[in-house]
Amino acid sequence: MSLLDVYRKDARDLLAVIASSAAPEWRVCFTEDGSEEPTGIAPVCADDEHDPDDGSVYNCCPAPAIECFSSTFADYLAALLNSDRSQS
């Protein structure tokens, strides 16, 4: 087992507890008040009242919301994590 596999398993074990899914779908989100572009990432919110195009984080949203300090970096990390969802 590679080091990446070890870290992936550890992260998925933690996400299963805090996000209610071991491999959630990720989205970019607003984590800093006043930012013009979403500079964070968070699991996609499954609440029917949360518009999928709304990048805000509300109480209904699963944790964690992670600040990336860059919209480019947030886009990359969300895409990277989503592409990793199918890995074992």
Buried (B, 14 or more C-beta within 10 A) or exposed (E): EEEEEEEBEEBBEEBEEEBEBBBBEBBBBBBEEEBEEBBBBBBBBBEEEBEEEBBBBEEEBBEBBBBBEEBEBBBBBBEEBBEBEEEE
